[in-house]
Amino acid sequence: MPNVKPQHKDTYLCFTTQLNNSLYITGFEPHAKMQTAHHMLLYGCKTPGRQDKVWNCGEMAATANSAYSSGPTCASGAKIIFGWAMDAPSLVLPKDVAFKVGGDSDIDYLVLQIHYKDVSKFLPPSTETDNSGLTLTTTATPLPKTAGIYLLGSSGTLPKKSVEYMETACAFDEDVTIHPISFRTHTHTLGRVVSGFRIRDGKWTEIGRKSPQQPQTFYNVTTPNISVKKGDILAARCTYENTKDHPVNVGPTADDEMCNFYIMYYVDGDKTAERKYCFNSGPPYYSWDEFNGGDMNLEAIPETASTDPTGGKKWIRTGDNTDEQWGERSMDERDTEDLLSYIRYLASLTPNRESQDLYDNY
């Protein structure tokens, strides 16, 4: 960020760089601290949300900071390339693997989005500014394997005083085979475990599993040499412990929650998967029981799906759909206030056909 001064907690700022020639990104070095930045996301865009060098982006954009214009992260062609949070370290891609940007790719701009957590050091009378960002390692030499990101996530509400799951699943209906190489988890403070799986012919194979309270970088997949092909199912679960005395919704601020499981993969050649996202509405509306895209064989869900691989603690769902746990709002009110709010937020960050279809369906 070029000496920005965010003035409100949960401000989202975006910074863009235009690409001309083809480049191949092979590494990411973050320059940020978790005390200030809740997260950084690097997007590839066909068209940025604005032509300004810096602008407000995300759901808070309209009111967060009048010093900057407002707009989405990307106006078209949004693709997530990299994510950072919780003081995660640098990342170097495997040999012969790179993200292709610029040139004849469908990425003409890079956009860095930063969600600011604490802006107190930027408030008057302080003159301090922020230069958080990323250093990219690139080459102009084409590499034989092209990297991509597939993001699974969920909306929903966590009942008060409960352990709850947010689950999502999508059939993989692509004509390319992807090879997951690393994964990244993301929740806010209530997340305990995030896990992702490939289901093939009813057999569950773990792609990755991690506590989201650890540095939120990309970790090596837990099943080496795993692949995903047409006919497979991709699924993810976020496990939460809501210790609060009120329900907590998925949303864009640090006081809300999120459920994200990122898969970084490569393909042989330069044709990546067309679909980039798999999102569902979450509790109390959606769980794996509602999946209708094939046979998930739910009896075979791994017992470790909600087990923290670091400490070994297993979290078992205690939430239910009673009004006492969900609070006083009716189901229709929760639908209107929570689900649509998050879908609007998702669409503002990644304006594409899939997020618009999701919004239209509700």
C-alpha positions in Angstrom: 0.0 0.0 0.0 1.4 3.4 -0.9 1.4 5.3 2.4 -2.3 4.9 3.1 -4.1 6.1 6.3 -7.1 3.9 7.1 -9.3 5.7 9.6 -11.9 3.1 10.6 -11.6 -0.5 12.0 -12.6 -3.1 9.4 -11.7 -0.8 6.5 -10.9 -2.7 3.2 -8.5 -0.9 0.9 -7.4 -2.1 -2.5 -4.3 -1.2 -4.5 -3.8 -2.1 -8.2 -1.0 -2.6 -10.6 -1.5 -3.0 -14.4 0.3 -5.8 -16.2 1.5 -5.6 -19.7 3.9 -8.4 -20.6 3.4 -12.0 -19.5 4.8 -12.8 -16.0 5.0 -16.0 -14.0 4.7 -15.7 -10.2 6.7 -18.2 -8.3 6.9 -16.8 -4.8 5.2 -14.4 -2.3 6.9 -12.5 0.5 4.5 -10.7 2.9 5.2 -7.4 4.6 2.5 -6.9 7.2 1.7 -7.5 10.9 -1.4 -9.1 12.2 -1.8 -6.3 14.8 -2.7 -4.0 11.9 -3.8 -6.2 9.0 -6.5 -8.8 9.6 -5.7 -10.3 6.2 -4.3 -9.6 2.7 -5.6 -11.1 -0.5 -4.0 -10.8 -3.9 -6.4 -10.9 -6.8 -5.9 -11.2 -10.5 -8.5 -9.1 -12.4 -9.5 -8.5 -16.0 -10.7 -5.1 -14.8 -10.1 -3.6 -11.4 -12.9 -2.3 -9.3 -11.7 1.3 -9.9 -9.0 3.0 -12.0 -7.8 4.8 -8.8 -4.5 3.6 -7.5 -6.1 3.0 -4.1 -9.8 2.7 -3.2 -12.2 1.4 -0.6 -13.4 -2.1 -1.3 -15.6 -4.6 0.5 -19.0 -4.2 2.2 -17.7 -1.4 4.4 -16.7 0.7 1.4 -19.6 3.1 1.3 -19.0 4.5 4.7 -15.6 3.4 6.0 -13.3 6.2 4.8 -14.4 9.3 2.7 -10.7 9.9 1.7 -11.0 7.1 -0.9 -13.5 6.3 -3.6 -15.6 3.1 -3.3 -15.8 0.1 -5.5 -15.5 -3.7 -5.6 -12.1 -5.5 -5.6 -12.5 -6.5 -9.3 -15.0 -5.2 -11.8 -14.6 -8.4 -13.9 -12.5 -11.5 -14.1 -11.7 -11.9 -10.3 -9.3 -14.7 -9.4 -7.7 -15.2 -6.0 -4.0 -15.8 -6.3 -2.7 -15.6 -2.7 -3.9 -15.1 0.8 -2.1 -14.1 4.1 -3.2 -13.7 7.7 -1.9 -14.3 11.3 1.7 -13.4 10.5 2.1 -16.2 8.0 5.6 -16.6 6.4 6.7 -16.4 2.8 5.7 -19.0 0.2 7.7 -20.4 -2.7 5.9 -22.5 -5.3 7.2 -26.0 -6.3 9.7 -26.3 -9.1 8.2 -25.6 -12.6 4.9 -24.2 -11.1 3.8 -20.6 -11.5 0.7 -18.3 -11.6 0.6 -16.9 -15.2 -0.5 -13.2 -15.3 -0.4 -10.4 -17.9 0.2 -10.9 -21.6 -2.3 -13.3 -23.2 -3.6 -14.5 -19.8 -7.0 -13.3 -18.6 -5.4 -11.3 -15.8 -4.6 -7.8 -16.8 -4.3 -6.3 -13.3 -3.1 -7.4 -9.9 -5.2 -6.0 -7.0 -4.0 -6.3 -3.4 -6.8 -6.1 -0.8 -6.0 -5.4 2.8 -8.6 -5.7 5.6 -7.4 -3.4 8.4 -8.0 -4.7 11.9 -6.5 -1.9 14.1 -6.1 1.6 12.7 -5.4 3.5 15.9 -1.8 4.3 15.0 -3.0 6.1 11.8 -5.5 8.4 13.5 -4.8 12.1 14.1 -2.6 13.6 15.3 -0.4 10.7 14.1 1.3 11.2 10.8 2.1 7.5 10.4 1.0 5.7 7.2 0.9 2.1 6.1 3.0 0.3 3.5 1.9 -3.3 4.1 2.0 -5.4 1.0 3.7 -8.3 -0.9 6.9 -8.8 -2.8 6.4 -11.2 -5.7 9.1 -13.4 -7.2 8.5 -13.5 -11.0 10.1 -14.8 -14.1 9.5 -14.0 -17.8 10.2 -17.5 -18.8 7.1 -19.7 -19.3 6.9 -22.7 -16.9 5.3 -26.1 -17.8 2.8 -26.1 -14.9 0.2 -23.4 -14.2 -1.0 -22.7 -10.7 -4.6 -21.9 -9.7 -6.8 -21.4 -6.6 -10.1 -23.2 -5.8 -11.9 -21.7 -2.8 -14.5 -23.5 -0.7 -16.6 -21.5 1.8 -19.8 -21.2 3.7 -22.1 -18.5 4.9 -24.3 -19.2 8.0 -24.9 -18.5 11.6 -23.3 -20.0 14.7 -25.8 -20.7 17.6 -24.8 -19.2 20.9 -22.8 -21.3 23.5 -22.3 -24.2 21.0 -19.9 -26.1 18.8 -21.1 -25.9 15.2 -20.0 -27.0 11.8 -20.2 -25.0 8.5 -20.0 -27.3 5.6 -19.8 -26.9 1.8 -19.5 -29.3 -1.1 -19.5 -29.1 -4.9 -19.2 -31.6 -7.7 -16.0 -31.1 -9.8 -17.2 -31.0 -13.3 -14.1 -29.8 -15.2 -12.4 -31.2 -18.2 -9.0 -30.7 -16.6 -7.3 -32.7 -13.8 -6.0 -30.5 -11.0 -3.2 -31.4 -8.6 -3.5 -29.8 -5.1 -0.2 -28.8 -3.8 -1.1 -26.7 -0.7 -4.0 -25.5 1.3 -4.9 -22.5 3.5 -7.6 -22.2 6.1 -9.4 -19.0 7.2 -11.8 -18.2 10.0 -11.9 -15.5 12.6 -11.5 -16.0 16.4 -14.1 -18.8 16.9 -12.8 -21.2 14.4 -11.1 -24.3 15.8 -10.5 -26.6 12.8 -10.9 -26.3 9.0 -10.6 -29.4 6.9 -11.0 -30.2 3.1 -11.5 -33.4 1.2 -11.8 -35.0 -2.2 -14.5 -37.7 -2.5 -14.0 -40.2 -5.3 -16.3 -43.2 -5.6 -17.5 -42.7 -2.0 -13.9 -42.7 -0.6 -12.9 -39.6 1.4 -9.3 -38.4 1.0 -8.0 -35.5 3.1 -6.5 -32.6 1.2 -5.7 -30.6 4.3 -6.6 -29.9 7.9 -5.4 -27.1 10.2 -6.4 -24.9 13.1 -7.1 -21.5 11.7 -5.6 -20.0 14.8 -2.2 -21.0 13.4 -0.4 -18.7 10.9 -2.8 -18.6 7.9 -0.4 -19.5 5.1 -0.5 -22.2 2.5 0.6 -25.6 3.9 1.6 -28.7 2.0 -1.4 -31.0 1.3 -1.7 -33.8 3.9 -2.1 -36.4 1.1 0.9 -36.1 -1.3 0.3 -36.6 -5.1 -3.5 -36.2 -4.7 -5.4 -35.2 -7.9 -9.0 -34.1 -8.6 -10.7 -35.0 -11.8 -14.2 -34.8 -13.4 -16.7 -36.7 -11.3 -15.0 -36.1 -8.0 -16.6 -34.1 -5.1 -14.7 -31.4 -3.2 -15.9 -30.7 0.4 -14.8 -28.6 3.3 -15.9 -28.2 7.0 -15.2 -25.4 9.4 -15.6 -26.3 13.1 -16.3 -23.5 15.6 -16.7 -23.0 19.3 -19.0 -20.1 19.9 -18.5 -19.3 23.6 -20.5 -16.1 23.3 -24.0 -15.6 24.7 -25.4 -14.6 21.3 -25.4 -16.1 17.7 -22.5 -15.1 15.5 -23.0 -14.5 11.7 -20.6 -15.0 8.8 -19.7 -11.5 7.5 -16.9 -9.1 6.6 -15.9 -7.7 10.0 -13.5 -9.1 12.6 -16.5 -9.4 15.0 -18.2 -11.7 12.4 -17.0 -15.1 11.3 -15.8 -16.6 8.0 -15.3 -20.1 6.7 -12.8 -20.6 3.9 -10.7 -23.5 2.7 -8.3 -22.6 -0.2 -6.8 -25.2 -2.5 -3.7 -24.1 -4.4 -3.2 -26.5 -7.3 -1.3 -26.9 -10.6 -2.3 -28.2 -14.0 -0.1 -29.5 -16.7 -0.1 -26.8 -19.4 -1.9 -23.5 -19.0 -5.6 -24.4 -18.8 -6.8 -24.1 -15.2 -10.2 -25.0 -13.8 -12.9 -22.6 -15.0 -14.8 -22.7 -11.7 -13.0 -21.0 -8.9 -15.4 -21.1 -6.0 -17.7 -23.5 -4.1 -20.0 -21.6 -1.6 -23.1 -22.7 0.3 -25.5 -21.1 2.7 -24.4 -22.9 5.8 -26.3 -23.4 9.1 -29.1 -23.6 9.7 -29.9 -24.0 6.0 -27.2 -26.2 4.6 -24.9 -29.1 5.6 -23.4 -32.0 3.8 -26.8 -33.8 4.3 -28.3 -31.4 1.7 -25.7 -32.1 -1.0 -27.4 -33.3 -4.2 -24.5 -33.4 -6.6 -23.6 -37.0 -6.2 -23.0 -39.7 -3.6 -20.8 -38.3 -0.8 -21.1 -41.5 1.3 -21.5 -39.6 4.5 -21.0 -42.7 6.6 -17.4 -42.5 5.5 -16.7 -39.0 6.8 -13.2 -39.3 8.5 -13.5 -39.2 12.3 -10.7 -36.6 12.2 -12.6 -34.1 10.2 -13.1 -31.9 13.3 -9.9 -32.8 15.1 -7.1 -30.2 15.6 -4.0 -31.8 14.1 -1.8 -29.8 16.4 -3.3 -30.5 19.8 -5.4 -33.6 18.9 -8.6 -32.2 20.4 -11.7 -33.4 18.7 -14.7 -31.0 18.5 -18.2 -32.5 18.4 -21.2 -30.5 17.2 -23.6 -29.4 19.9 -25.6 -26.8 18.0 -29.3 -27.3 17.1 -32.0 -25.3 15.4 -34.0 -24.3 18.5 -35.1 -20.7 18.9 -33.3 -20.7 22.3 -29.9 -21.2 20.7 -30.4 -19.1 17.6 -31.9 -16.2 19.4 -35.2 -14.3 19.0 -35.1 -13.7 15.2 -37.3 -15.8 13.0 -35.9 -18.1 10.2 -37.0 -15.6 7.6 -35.3 -12.7 9.4 -32.1 -14.7 9.6 -32.3 -15.5 5.9 -32.7 -11.8 5.0 -30.2 -10.3 7.4 -27.4 -12.9 7.4 -27.4 -14.9 4.2 -28.1 -12.1 1.8 -25.7 -9.8 3.5 -22.8 -12.2 3.2 -23.7 -13.1 -0.4 -23.7 -9.4 -1.3 -20.3 -9.2 0.4 -19.0 -12.2 -1.5 -20.3 -10.8 -4.8 -18.6 -7.4 -4.1 -15.2 -9.0 -3.6 -15.4 -11.5 -6.5 -17.9 -10.3 -9.0 -18.4 -13.2 -11.4 -21.1 -15.4 -12.8 -21.1 -17.8 -9.9 -21.5 -15.3 -7.1 -24.2 -13.5 -9.1 -26.0 -16.8 -9.6 -25.8 -17.5 -5.9 -27.3 -14.0 -5.1 -30.0 -14.4 -7.7 -31.1 -17.8 -6.3 -31.9 -16.1 -2.9 
